[in-house]
Amino acid sequence: MALMFACKTDKRKVVQKPTDSLVVETNLQSAYPKDVLKVFVAHGGLDSWKSFKTLEFTIPKTDAPENQTIALKSRKDKITMPKASMGFDGSEVWLLDEGASYSGDAIFYHNLMFYFFAMPFVLADDGIVYSETEPLEFEGKSYPGIRISYNSGIGTSPKDEYFMHYNAETFQMQWLGYTVTYRSGEVSDNVKWIRYNDWANVEGIQLPQSITWHAYEGRVIGEPKNTVVFEDVSLSISAKPEDHYAKPEKAKFVN
């Protein structure tokens, strides 16, 4: 059985060892386990991340490159592709697809890549429960980890689980395990694995330049299968106009 991490208010400095280059943050709320805080600090700091209002990136594809814009406070979003676009206006998901070219599920997809891209900071969201998990072994190296689950009623798939594994010396995130319960509503023990080993500094925040899905058998990691690349990444302290995320006139809300 996983053990819950104790949480309480703690305004002491978080001292990072052995990596002296990590930024020391003060006045953090210890709703986060100390090792989770160390991962946030290794990636630029949760306070710094929270100072930004807009995130943008492009996923290059041969047929339909995607530009994604996310309002980091409200989590409104917009994805534009050559033949279609979709977004979340704060209440509902919309899809503009006059040529019927999009065959996916807009409700599932509109913020999917944002969550993978914005690791580890999305693991500071409200409604998260942190617990222990065994280290992940890969190529002779052991990566400590944190199990993330959600309180009931959080998001569209509250039964999803994540497993964040990090470098024991630098606290940089290295692996993400995750389950998918969307639509089924049933707890899953099929954990998929993504490797994070390609980071870039964007406004002082470490964000992935690419992430790679691997073959797996349980917790035994196999060969790389698929890589998603992120380009034209930007973080801004300015917010987009509200109508940037609004449903276009010819778009339809998705049920």
N, C-alpha and C positions, 0 to 999 in steps of 0.2 A: 504494500500500500504506500502511495506517495505521501510524504509529510509536508504539511503546509508551512511556508515560511512565516515566521512571526513578523508582524508589521506594526510600527509605531512611529510617532513623529520624532525626528532626529535632526537637529540643526547643527551638528558637528561637521567639521570638514571631512570629506571622504578622501583619505590618503591612499594614493595608488602606489603599489609596489609590485614588481621591481621596475616598472616603466616610468622613468622620471619625466618623460615628455608629455604624459597625460595631463590634461587640464584639471585642476582641482576646483570643484564646484561647492558652493556653500548654500545653506538654507534649503536643501532638498528635502522633500517629504519622503520618508522611508516607507511609503506604500509599496516600495520596490525593494526586493532583496538586495543585499550589498553587492553581490556579483552581477546582478542585472544593472545596477547603477554603474559599476565599473565598465561594463560593455557600452553603456550610453556614453560615458566619458571618453572611452577609447575611440568613439565615432564622432567626437566633437562636442558632446554634452547636450543633455536634454533641455537645459535652459536656452542654449543657443538655437537648437532645433525649433523650440516653441516661439522664438522671436520672428520666424519667417511666416509669411501669410500665403505665398503662392509657390507651387512647385510645377515645373514643366519639364518634359522630356519627350524624345522621339524614339520609337522602336522601328528601326529600318526593316523593311520587307521588300522583296523584289516586286510584288504586285500591288501592295497597299501599305505604304509606311504610315504609322500612326503617330499623331501628335497628341499628347495627353496633358491636360491642365487640371490641377487640383487645388482647391481652396483648403488650406491645411487646418483652418479653424473649424469650418462648417462641414468639411468633407464633400462639398459640392464638387462635381467633376465634369469634364468634357473631353471626348475623344473625337478627333477628326481624322477621317480617312478619305482617299480620293473619291469614293463612290457612296459613302455613308458617314453618318456621325451619330453619336449617342452621348448621353450625359445624365447627371443626377442634379435636379434643381433644388435639392434640400428636402423634398417630400416624395417625389416620384422619379422613376427612370424613364427617359424618353429616347426614341429612336427615329432618326431621319434616314429613310432608305427608300427613296422613290423608285429606284431601279430594282428593288428586291434582291440586292447583291449580298446582303449580310445574312449568313445562315446560322450564326451563333445565338447565344442566350444573353441579351443585353443586361438583364438583371444580374446575372452571374458575372459577366465580364467587365462591366463598366468600371469597377474599382479593383479588379483582380490584380493587374500588374502593378498598380500603385502599392498594394499591400506587400507584394514581393520586393518591389524596388525600395520602399521606405523602411525596410528592416534596418536596424532593430527598433527604430523609434515608434513604430506602430504598436509595439509590444508594451507601450506605456499607456495605452488607451484605458478608459474607464471600464469596469466590469470584468477585469482580468484576474484570474487566480493563478498564482505562481506555486509550483511544487517541484520536488526533486525528480531527476531522471538519471539513469546510468550514463556514463560517458559513451561517446561514439568513437569507435576505433576505425582508422583509415590509414592504410599504408604505414602501419607500425606506430602511429601516433594516436594519443588519446585526447579527445576533446570533451571537456566537461560540458554539462548542459543544464538547461532549465525547461521544465514542462509548463506550457501555457494553456489554460482552459478558460472558459467564459461562464459567467453567471447566466442563469436562465433569462431569456428575453433580450440578450445582447446580440445585435446584428441579425442578418438573415440566416445564419448557420451557427447558433450558439453551442452546438455539440462538436464543432470543429476543435481540433487540438493542434498545437504547434510545439516543436521541440527545437530550441535554439542552442546550438553548440558553438563554443568559442575557444580561441587559443588560450591555453592556461597561463601563458607568460604575458601576452600583450592584451588579452581580453577582447581582441578583435573577433567579430563574428565570422565563423567559417562554414557552418552548415545550418540548414533549416529543414526539419522534418515537418510534414503537415498531413492532416487527413481532410477528406472532403465529404461533408454530409449534406450538402445543398440538394434540395428536392426530396431526398430520401428521408431526411429527418432522423436517421438512425445513426447511432454511434458506430464509427468505423475503426478497425485496427490495421487498416492498410495505410501505412505511413510512407509517403513519397519523400524523396530527398533531393535537395538543391544545394549545390556547392557555391559558396561566396568566397572567392579568392582573388577578385579583381576590383579593387577599390580606387576611387578618385576623390580628391579634395575639392569640394564645391562650397565656396564661402565658409570654409572652416569645418564643414561637415563631410564625413566620409560616406560616400554613396557608391553603389556598385556601377561599374562600367559594363559588366555582363554577369549573368548568373547561369549556371549549368545544371540541368537535371541529370541524374545518374540512374542507371539500372540498379536494382536492389533485390535482395531476398531478406525480408525482415530488416534487421539493422546491419546486414552485411552489404556494403556499398560496392557496386560493380563499375562498369565502364561508363564514361559520359555518353549521353544520348542526344541532348538538345540544348543549345545555348541561345539565350535571348540577349541581345546587345542594346544598350541605352546610349543615345547620342543627344547632343544639344541640351544638356541638362542645365537647369537654372533654378536658383532659389531667390525669392524676392521678399523684401519686407513690405512691399506694396500689394494691395489686393486688386484683383480684376473687378471691373464693373459688374454689378449683380446680374445684368442681362447677358453677361458672357455665358452663364450656365443655364439660362432660361430655355425652355422648349421653343425651338423655331416654329413658325406658323404652320409649316407643312409636316412637322414631326408628329408622332403619336406616342402617347404614354403607353408603357409596356406593363402588362399585368403579370 
